[in-house]
């Protein structure tokens, strides 16, 4: 095994992390700039469900308006928003691991190692049931390329 082979997954991770962490825009939003079609991003972690939020509990972050189902979830998000932001600007994680940039369906998701990944379809989500770290590395590598051309 060469050093290049061993470092490649780590380098892909760093590229993806850098591009996600320093993006100032969230892309999966409606024409009215509502993130995730109004789904409460905190509920993916708390209840493990896609739950619609309400306009009365909203926060503007990353050039998008985020809705929450409760005042408590709004407060939790405001305390640490990066913890709850979906990876890859809200694009389909499976599409990215396959080399395609596709807007995700916020009702189809996985939380893996404390990070939220969205998918376009149930089939895409199923593809990420096994070998998740390899899928993540591929998606992060491709996101590094795609994200630099989005702004």
Buried (B, 14 or more C-beta within 10 A) or exposed (E): EEEEEEEEBEBBBEBBBEBBEEBEEBBBBEEEEBBBBBBBBBBBBBEEEBBBBBEEBBBEBBEBBBBBBBEEBBEBBEEEBEBBBBBBBBBBBBBBBBEEBBBBBBBBBBEBEEBBBBBBBEEBBEBBEEEBEEBBBBBBBBBBEBBEEEE
